[in-house]
Amino acid sequence: MLINLKNKDRLIIDDFKFKCCVGKNGIKKTKIEGDKSTPKGIFSLGKLYYRADRVKKPLTKINIKKITKKIGWCNDSRSKYYNCEIRIKKKIKHEKLFRKDNKYNYILEVKYNTKKIPYKGSAIFIHLTKNYKPTAGCIALNEKDFLIMIKLINKKTKIKLS
């Protein structure tokens, strides 16, 4: 199964079309850390994370994990943990997954830069939005569409960003 991104504002899965938003600077083949662009290419999907204190455990065929206050995502290009889920430590630069806003109530990992090439970009997710404003590089959907999407996909699903 393949999820296609069309015109930077539609995710298409089979007969389903979902409104979405991408990085503020569009989709780029040569993404770098912090450039506010979404990477171009075809990528596998990783774990689905969710905030059990706010939302129900989702129905899906992919691996899921609860988000806790101690989970982060390393965005430090110099770290051996770059572009990986980490247990938060003060010495490692990271993005918190346990956020005050609702954007990360559900997040789905896009397996971008899995070779951990420094400065190539990290923490690319499909997450939630309420207003469809551009992201820092992720893809965002409203919650209702996100929940439909994760019911349709499986562990072999890929996403094509072009």
PyMOL CGO cylinders between C-alpha atoms (Angstrom):
from pymol import cmd
from pymol.cgo import CYLINDER

trace = [
    CYLINDER, 0.00, 0.00, 0.00, 1.21, 3.50, -0.82, 0.3, 1, 1, 1, 1, 1, 1,
    CYLINDER, 1.21, 3.50, -0.82, 0.17, 6.85, 0.64, 0.3, 1, 1, 1, 1, 1, 1,
    CYLINDER, 0.17, 6.85, 0.64, 0.61, 9.60, -1.97, 0.3, 1, 1, 1, 1, 1, 1,
    CYLINDER, 0.61, 9.60, -1.97, 1.02, 13.29, -1.24, 0.3, 1, 1, 1, 1, 1, 1,
    CYLINDER, 1.02, 13.29, -1.24, -0.49, 15.43, -4.03, 0.3, 1, 1, 1, 1, 1, 1,
    CYLINDER, -0.49, 15.43, -4.03, -0.16, 19.19, -4.48, 0.3, 1, 1, 1, 1, 1, 1,
    CYLINDER, -0.16, 19.19, -4.48, 1.35, 19.56, -0.97, 0.3, 1, 1, 1, 1, 1, 1,
    CYLINDER, 1.35, 19.56, -0.97, -2.13, 19.54, 0.56, 0.3, 1, 1, 1, 1, 1, 1,
    CYLINDER, -2.13, 19.54, 0.56, -3.69, 16.11, -0.07, 0.3, 1, 1, 1, 1, 1, 1,
    CYLINDER, -3.69, 16.11, -0.07, -2.80, 12.64, 1.18, 0.3, 1, 1, 1, 1, 1, 1,
    CYLINDER, -2.80, 12.64, 1.18, -4.35, 9.92, -0.97, 0.3, 1, 1, 1, 1, 1, 1,
    CYLINDER, -4.35, 9.92, -0.97, -4.81, 6.32, 0.16, 0.3, 1, 1, 1, 1, 1, 1,
    CYLINDER, -4.81, 6.32, 0.16, -6.90, 4.16, -2.17, 0.3, 1, 1, 1, 1, 1, 1,
    CYLINDER, -6.90, 4.16, -2.17, -10.17, 6.09, -2.59, 0.3, 1, 1, 1, 1, 1, 1,
    CYLINDER, -10.17, 6.09, -2.59, -9.61, 8.30, 0.45, 0.3, 1, 1, 1, 1, 1, 1,
    CYLINDER, -9.61, 8.30, 0.45, -8.38, 11.89, 0.06, 0.3, 1, 1, 1, 1, 1, 1,
    CYLINDER, -8.38, 11.89, 0.06, -7.31, 13.76, 3.19, 0.3, 1, 1, 1, 1, 1, 1,
    CYLINDER, -7.31, 13.76, 3.19, -6.51, 17.44, 3.47, 0.3, 1, 1, 1, 1, 1, 1,
    CYLINDER, -6.51, 17.44, 3.47, -3.04, 17.96, 4.98, 0.3, 1, 1, 1, 1, 1, 1,
    CYLINDER, -3.04, 17.96, 4.98, -0.19, 20.43, 5.35, 0.3, 1, 1, 1, 1, 1, 1,
    CYLINDER, -0.19, 20.43, 5.35, 3.59, 20.11, 4.96, 0.3, 1, 1, 1, 1, 1, 1,
    CYLINDER, 3.59, 20.11, 4.96, 6.72, 22.06, 5.84, 0.3, 1, 1, 1, 1, 1, 1,
    CYLINDER, 6.72, 22.06, 5.84, 6.66, 25.84, 5.58, 0.3, 1, 1, 1, 1, 1, 1,
    CYLINDER, 6.66, 25.84, 5.58, 9.31, 25.74, 2.81, 0.3, 1, 1, 1, 1, 1, 1,
    CYLINDER, 9.31, 25.74, 2.81, 7.62, 22.97, 0.81, 0.3, 1, 1, 1, 1, 1, 1,
    CYLINDER, 7.62, 22.97, 0.81, 9.04, 19.62, -0.25, 0.3, 1, 1, 1, 1, 1, 1,
    CYLINDER, 9.04, 19.62, -0.25, 12.78, 19.41, -0.98, 0.3, 1, 1, 1, 1, 1, 1,
    CYLINDER, 12.78, 19.41, -0.98, 15.01, 16.66, -2.28, 0.3, 1, 1, 1, 1, 1, 1,
    CYLINDER, 15.01, 16.66, -2.28, 17.99, 18.02, -0.31, 0.3, 1, 1, 1, 1, 1, 1,
    CYLINDER, 17.99, 18.02, -0.31, 16.55, 18.52, 3.15, 0.3, 1, 1, 1, 1, 1, 1,
    CYLINDER, 16.55, 18.52, 3.15, 18.77, 19.75, 5.99, 0.3, 1, 1, 1, 1, 1, 1,
    CYLINDER, 18.77, 19.75, 5.99, 18.15, 19.95, 9.73, 0.3, 1, 1, 1, 1, 1, 1,
    CYLINDER, 18.15, 19.95, 9.73, 15.99, 22.96, 10.64, 0.3, 1, 1, 1, 1, 1, 1,
    CYLINDER, 15.99, 22.96, 10.64, 15.17, 24.11, 7.08, 0.3, 1, 1, 1, 1, 1, 1,
    CYLINDER, 15.17, 24.11, 7.08, 11.39, 23.80, 7.65, 0.3, 1, 1, 1, 1, 1, 1,
    CYLINDER, 11.39, 23.80, 7.65, 10.98, 21.62, 4.56, 0.3, 1, 1, 1, 1, 1, 1,
    CYLINDER, 10.98, 21.62, 4.56, 9.44, 18.18, 4.10, 0.3, 1, 1, 1, 1, 1, 1,
    CYLINDER, 9.44, 18.18, 4.10, 11.78, 15.58, 2.53, 0.3, 1, 1, 1, 1, 1, 1,
    CYLINDER, 11.78, 15.58, 2.53, 11.04, 14.34, -0.98, 0.3, 1, 1, 1, 1, 1, 1,
    CYLINDER, 11.04, 14.34, -0.98, 11.03, 10.58, -1.60, 0.3, 1, 1, 1, 1, 1, 1,
    CYLINDER, 11.03, 10.58, -1.60, 9.38, 7.28, -0.75, 0.3, 1, 1, 1, 1, 1, 1,
    CYLINDER, 9.38, 7.28, -0.75, 9.65, 6.26, 2.90, 0.3, 1, 1, 1, 1, 1, 1,
    CYLINDER, 9.65, 6.26, 2.90, 8.51, 3.41, 5.14, 0.3, 1, 1, 1, 1, 1, 1,
    CYLINDER, 8.51, 3.41, 5.14, 6.50, 4.17, 8.25, 0.3, 1, 1, 1, 1, 1, 1,
    CYLINDER, 6.50, 4.17, 8.25, 7.59, 3.41, 11.79, 0.3, 1, 1, 1, 1, 1, 1,
    CYLINDER, 7.59, 3.41, 11.79, 5.81, 3.34, 15.12, 0.3, 1, 1, 1, 1, 1, 1,
    CYLINDER, 5.81, 3.34, 15.12, 2.59, 5.09, 15.95, 0.3, 1, 1, 1, 1, 1, 1,
    CYLINDER, 2.59, 5.09, 15.95, 2.89, 7.00, 19.23, 0.3, 1, 1, 1, 1, 1, 1,
    CYLINDER, 2.89, 7.00, 19.23, -0.10, 8.20, 21.25, 0.3, 1, 1, 1, 1, 1, 1,
    CYLINDER, -0.10, 8.20, 21.25, -0.88, 10.12, 24.43, 0.3, 1, 1, 1, 1, 1, 1,
    CYLINDER, -0.88, 10.12, 24.43, -2.83, 7.64, 26.57, 0.3, 1, 1, 1, 1, 1, 1,
    CYLINDER, -2.83, 7.64, 26.57, -3.66, 10.41, 29.07, 0.3, 1, 1, 1, 1, 1, 1,
    CYLINDER, -3.66, 10.41, 29.07, -5.59, 12.30, 26.33, 0.3, 1, 1, 1, 1, 1, 1,
    CYLINDER, -5.59, 12.30, 26.33, -6.74, 9.86, 23.64, 0.3, 1, 1, 1, 1, 1, 1,
    CYLINDER, -6.74, 9.86, 23.64, -7.80, 6.24, 23.24, 0.3, 1, 1, 1, 1, 1, 1,
    CYLINDER, -7.80, 6.24, 23.24, -5.45, 3.53, 22.08, 0.3, 1, 1, 1, 1, 1, 1,
    CYLINDER, -5.45, 3.53, 22.08, -5.87, 3.64, 18.29, 0.3, 1, 1, 1, 1, 1, 1,
    CYLINDER, -5.87, 3.64, 18.29, -7.13, 0.81, 16.13, 0.3, 1, 1, 1, 1, 1, 1,
    CYLINDER, -7.13, 0.81, 16.13, -4.35, -0.04, 13.69, 0.3, 1, 1, 1, 1, 1, 1,
    CYLINDER, -4.35, -0.04, 13.69, -2.22, -2.84, 12.25, 0.3, 1, 1, 1, 1, 1, 1,
    CYLINDER, -2.22, -2.84, 12.25, 1.05, -1.04, 12.94, 0.3, 1, 1, 1, 1, 1, 1,
    CYLINDER, 1.05, -1.04, 12.94, 3.22, -1.03, 16.08, 0.3, 1, 1, 1, 1, 1, 1,
    CYLINDER, 3.22, -1.03, 16.08, 2.10, 1.44, 18.74, 0.3, 1, 1, 1, 1, 1, 1,
    CYLINDER, 2.10, 1.44, 18.74, 3.70, 2.99, 21.80, 0.3, 1, 1, 1, 1, 1, 1,
    CYLINDER, 3.70, 2.99, 21.80, 2.46, 5.27, 24.57, 0.3, 1, 1, 1, 1, 1, 1,
    CYLINDER, 2.46, 5.27, 24.57, 4.10, 8.67, 24.81, 0.3, 1, 1, 1, 1, 1, 1,
    CYLINDER, 4.10, 8.67, 24.81, 5.48, 9.42, 28.28, 0.3, 1, 1, 1, 1, 1, 1,
    CYLINDER, 5.48, 9.42, 28.28, 7.12, 12.52, 29.70, 0.3, 1, 1, 1, 1, 1, 1,
    CYLINDER, 7.12, 12.52, 29.70, 10.51, 10.83, 29.39, 0.3, 1, 1, 1, 1, 1, 1,
    CYLINDER, 10.51, 10.83, 29.39, 10.38, 10.09, 25.63, 0.3, 1, 1, 1, 1, 1, 1,
    CYLINDER, 10.38, 10.09, 25.63, 11.99, 12.47, 23.16, 0.3, 1, 1, 1, 1, 1, 1,
    CYLINDER, 11.99, 12.47, 23.16, 13.40, 12.45, 19.65, 0.3, 1, 1, 1, 1, 1, 1,
    CYLINDER, 13.40, 12.45, 19.65, 17.08, 13.32, 19.24, 0.3, 1, 1, 1, 1, 1, 1,
    CYLINDER, 17.08, 13.32, 19.24, 17.69, 16.22, 16.82, 0.3, 1, 1, 1, 1, 1, 1,
    CYLINDER, 17.69, 16.22, 16.82, 21.35, 16.70, 17.73, 0.3, 1, 1, 1, 1, 1, 1,
    CYLINDER, 21.35, 16.70, 17.73, 23.32, 15.98, 14.53, 0.3, 1, 1, 1, 1, 1, 1,
    CYLINDER, 23.32, 15.98, 14.53, 26.48, 15.30, 16.56, 0.3, 1, 1, 1, 1, 1, 1,
    CYLINDER, 26.48, 15.30, 16.56, 24.89, 12.64, 18.76, 0.3, 1, 1, 1, 1, 1, 1,
    CYLINDER, 24.89, 12.64, 18.76, 25.07, 8.89, 18.12, 0.3, 1, 1, 1, 1, 1, 1,
    CYLINDER, 25.07, 8.89, 18.12, 21.32, 8.93, 18.89, 0.3, 1, 1, 1, 1, 1, 1,
    CYLINDER, 21.32, 8.93, 18.89, 20.55, 11.42, 16.08, 0.3, 1, 1, 1, 1, 1, 1,
    CYLINDER, 20.55, 11.42, 16.08, 17.09, 10.93, 14.56, 0.3, 1, 1, 1, 1, 1, 1,
    CYLINDER, 17.09, 10.93, 14.56, 16.06, 8.26, 17.10, 0.3, 1, 1, 1, 1, 1, 1,
    CYLINDER, 16.06, 8.26, 17.10, 13.61, 7.95, 19.95, 0.3, 1, 1, 1, 1, 1, 1,
    CYLINDER, 13.61, 7.95, 19.95, 15.49, 8.59, 23.20, 0.3, 1, 1, 1, 1, 1, 1,
    CYLINDER, 15.49, 8.59, 23.20, 14.95, 8.71, 26.91, 0.3, 1, 1, 1, 1, 1, 1,
    CYLINDER, 14.95, 8.71, 26.91, 15.25, 12.44, 27.61, 0.3, 1, 1, 1, 1, 1, 1,
    CYLINDER, 15.25, 12.44, 27.61, 18.57, 13.58, 29.07, 0.3, 1, 1, 1, 1, 1, 1,
    CYLINDER, 18.57, 13.58, 29.07, 19.60, 17.20, 29.55, 0.3, 1, 1, 1, 1, 1, 1,
    CYLINDER, 19.60, 17.20, 29.55, 22.87, 16.73, 27.63, 0.3, 1, 1, 1, 1, 1, 1,
    CYLINDER, 22.87, 16.73, 27.63, 21.21, 15.56, 24.39, 0.3, 1, 1, 1, 1, 1, 1,
    CYLINDER, 21.21, 15.56, 24.39, 19.30, 18.04, 22.19, 0.3, 1, 1, 1, 1, 1, 1,
    CYLINDER, 19.30, 18.04, 22.19, 15.86, 16.66, 21.50, 0.3, 1, 1, 1, 1, 1, 1,
    CYLINDER, 15.86, 16.66, 21.50, 12.26, 17.33, 20.65, 0.3, 1, 1, 1, 1, 1, 1,
    CYLINDER, 12.26, 17.33, 20.65, 9.75, 16.46, 23.36, 0.3, 1, 1, 1, 1, 1, 1,
    CYLINDER, 9.75, 16.46, 23.36, 6.99, 14.08, 22.29, 0.3, 1, 1, 1, 1, 1, 1,
    CYLINDER, 6.99, 14.08, 22.29, 4.92, 14.80, 25.41, 0.3, 1, 1, 1, 1, 1, 1,
    CYLINDER, 4.92, 14.80, 25.41, 3.75, 18.26, 24.33, 0.3, 1, 1, 1, 1, 1, 1,
    CYLINDER, 3.75, 18.26, 24.33, 1.39, 20.79, 25.92, 0.3, 1, 1, 1, 1, 1, 1,
    CYLINDER, 1.39, 20.79, 25.92, -0.50, 21.31, 22.66, 0.3, 1, 1, 1, 1, 1, 1,
    CYLINDER, -0.50, 21.31, 22.66, -2.44, 18.49, 20.99, 0.3, 1, 1, 1, 1, 1, 1,
    CYLINDER, -2.44, 18.49, 20.99, -0.32, 18.11, 17.84, 0.3, 1, 1, 1, 1, 1, 1,
    CYLINDER, -0.32, 18.11, 17.84, 1.40, 14.99, 19.15, 0.3, 1, 1, 1, 1, 1, 1,
    CYLINDER, 1.40, 14.99, 19.15, -1.62, 13.26, 20.69, 0.3, 1, 1, 1, 1, 1, 1,
    CYLINDER, -1.62, 13.26, 20.69, -1.01, 10.85, 17.81, 0.3, 1, 1, 1, 1, 1, 1,
    CYLINDER, -1.01, 10.85, 17.81, 2.20, 10.79, 15.77, 0.3, 1, 1, 1, 1, 1, 1,
    CYLINDER, 2.20, 10.79, 15.77, 3.36, 8.38, 13.12, 0.3, 1, 1, 1, 1, 1, 1,
    CYLINDER, 3.36, 8.38, 13.12, 7.07, 8.10, 12.38, 0.3, 1, 1, 1, 1, 1, 1,
    CYLINDER, 7.07, 8.10, 12.38, 8.17, 8.61, 8.78, 0.3, 1, 1, 1, 1, 1, 1,
    CYLINDER, 8.17, 8.61, 8.78, 11.38, 6.60, 8.34, 0.3, 1, 1, 1, 1, 1, 1,
    CYLINDER, 11.38, 6.60, 8.34, 13.41, 9.43, 6.85, 0.3, 1, 1, 1, 1, 1, 1,
    CYLINDER, 13.41, 9.43, 6.85, 17.22, 9.63, 7.27, 0.3, 1, 1, 1, 1, 1, 1,
    CYLINDER, 17.22, 9.63, 7.27, 17.40, 6.22, 8.90, 0.3, 1, 1, 1, 1, 1, 1,
    CYLINDER, 17.40, 6.22, 8.90, 21.16, 6.11, 8.20, 0.3, 1, 1, 1, 1, 1, 1,
    CYLINDER, 21.16, 6.11, 8.20, 21.44, 9.08, 10.60, 0.3, 1, 1, 1, 1, 1, 1,
    CYLINDER, 21.44, 9.08, 10.60, 23.44, 11.28, 8.24, 0.3, 1, 1, 1, 1, 1, 1,
    CYLINDER, 23.44, 11.28, 8.24, 24.34, 14.39, 10.28, 0.3, 1, 1, 1, 1, 1, 1,
    CYLINDER, 24.34, 14.39, 10.28, 22.39, 17.57, 9.42, 0.3, 1, 1, 1, 1, 1, 1,
    CYLINDER, 22.39, 17.57, 9.42, 20.19, 15.76, 6.86, 0.3, 1, 1, 1, 1, 1, 1,
    CYLINDER, 20.19, 15.76, 6.86, 17.10, 16.18, 9.05, 0.3, 1, 1, 1, 1, 1, 1,
    CYLINDER, 17.10, 16.18, 9.05, 15.29, 14.37, 11.83, 0.3, 1, 1, 1, 1, 1, 1,
    CYLINDER, 15.29, 14.37, 11.83, 11.93, 13.92, 13.54, 0.3, 1, 1, 1, 1, 1, 1,
    CYLINDER, 11.93, 13.92, 13.54, 9.75, 13.70, 10.42, 0.3, 1, 1, 1, 1, 1, 1,
    CYLINDER, 9.75, 13.70, 10.42, 6.29, 12.61, 11.52, 0.3, 1, 1, 1, 1, 1, 1,
    CYLINDER, 6.29, 12.61, 11.52, 2.69, 12.57, 10.44, 0.3, 1, 1, 1, 1, 1, 1,
    CYLINDER, 2.69, 12.57, 10.44, 0.92, 14.38, 13.28, 0.3, 1, 1, 1, 1, 1, 1,
    CYLINDER, 0.92, 14.38, 13.28, -2.24, 16.32, 14.07, 0.3, 1, 1, 1, 1, 1, 1,
    CYLINDER, -2.24, 16.32, 14.07, -3.33, 19.82, 13.10, 0.3, 1, 1, 1, 1, 1, 1,
    CYLINDER, -3.33, 19.82, 13.10, -6.42, 21.91, 13.66, 0.3, 1, 1, 1, 1, 1, 1,
    CYLINDER, -6.42, 21.91, 13.66, -5.59, 24.82, 11.34, 0.3, 1, 1, 1, 1, 1, 1,
    CYLINDER, -5.59, 24.82, 11.34, -3.47, 23.35, 8.48, 0.3, 1, 1, 1, 1, 1, 1,
    CYLINDER, -3.47, 23.35, 8.48, -0.71, 25.92, 9.01, 0.3, 1, 1, 1, 1, 1, 1,
    CYLINDER, -0.71, 25.92, 9.01, 2.67, 24.86, 7.57, 0.3, 1, 1, 1, 1, 1, 1,
    CYLINDER, 2.67, 24.86, 7.57, 4.81, 22.63, 9.78, 0.3, 1, 1, 1, 1, 1, 1,
    CYLINDER, 4.81, 22.63, 9.78, 8.53, 22.52, 10.57, 0.3, 1, 1, 1, 1, 1, 1,
    CYLINDER, 8.53, 22.52, 10.57, 8.85, 19.64, 8.07, 0.3, 1, 1, 1, 1, 1, 1,
    CYLINDER, 8.85, 19.64, 8.07, 6.24, 17.10, 9.09, 0.3, 1, 1, 1, 1, 1, 1,
    CYLINDER, 6.24, 17.10, 9.09, 2.94, 16.21, 7.45, 0.3, 1, 1, 1, 1, 1, 1,
    CYLINDER, 2.94, 16.21, 7.45, -0.17, 17.08, 9.47, 0.3, 1, 1, 1, 1, 1, 1,
    CYLINDER, -0.17, 17.08, 9.47, -3.84, 15.99, 9.28, 0.3, 1, 1, 1, 1, 1, 1,
    CYLINDER, -3.84, 15.99, 9.28, -6.89, 16.62, 11.40, 0.3, 1, 1, 1, 1, 1, 1,
    CYLINDER, -6.89, 16.62, 11.40, -7.57, 13.96, 14.04, 0.3, 1, 1, 1, 1, 1, 1,
    CYLINDER, -7.57, 13.96, 14.04, -10.59, 12.40, 12.34, 0.3, 1, 1, 1, 1, 1, 1,
    CYLINDER, -10.59, 12.40, 12.34, -8.66, 11.85, 9.09, 0.3, 1, 1, 1, 1, 1, 1,
    CYLINDER, -8.66, 11.85, 9.09, -5.56, 10.64, 10.96, 0.3, 1, 1, 1, 1, 1, 1,
    CYLINDER, -5.56, 10.64, 10.96, -7.61, 7.95, 12.72, 0.3, 1, 1, 1, 1, 1, 1,
    CYLINDER, -7.61, 7.95, 12.72, -9.11, 6.79, 9.40, 0.3, 1, 1, 1, 1, 1, 1,
    CYLINDER, -9.11, 6.79, 9.40, -5.65, 6.73, 7.80, 0.3, 1, 1, 1, 1, 1, 1,
    CYLINDER, -5.65, 6.73, 7.80, -4.10, 4.54, 10.50, 0.3, 1, 1, 1, 1, 1, 1,
    CYLINDER, -4.10, 4.54, 10.50, -6.95, 2.02, 10.13, 0.3, 1, 1, 1, 1, 1, 1,
    CYLINDER, -6.95, 2.02, 10.13, -6.19, 1.73, 6.40, 0.3, 1, 1, 1, 1, 1, 1,
    CYLINDER, -6.19, 1.73, 6.40, -2.42, 1.24, 6.59, 0.3, 1, 1, 1, 1, 1, 1,
    CYLINDER, -2.42, 1.24, 6.59, -0.24, -1.65, 7.73, 0.3, 1, 1, 1, 1, 1, 1,
    CYLINDER, -0.24, -1.65, 7.73, 3.44, -2.35, 8.53, 0.3, 1, 1, 1, 1, 1, 1,
    CYLINDER, 3.44, -2.35, 8.53, 4.35, -2.54, 4.83, 0.3, 1, 1, 1, 1, 1, 1,
    CYLINDER, 4.35, -2.54, 4.83, 2.75, 0.80, 3.86, 0.3, 1, 1, 1, 1, 1, 1,
    CYLINDER, 2.75, 0.80, 3.86, 5.01, 3.47, 2.41, 0.3, 1, 1, 1, 1, 1, 1,
    CYLINDER, 5.01, 3.47, 2.41, 4.51, 7.19, 1.88, 0.3, 1, 1, 1, 1, 1, 1,
    CYLINDER, 4.51, 7.19, 1.88, 5.48, 9.00, -1.33, 0.3, 1, 1, 1, 1, 1, 1,
    CYLINDER, 5.48, 9.00, -1.33, 6.29, 12.69, -0.84, 0.3, 1, 1, 1, 1, 1, 1,
    CYLINDER, 6.29, 12.69, -0.84, 6.73, 14.55, -4.12, 0.3, 1, 1, 1, 1, 1, 1,
]
cmd.load_cgo(trace, "trace")
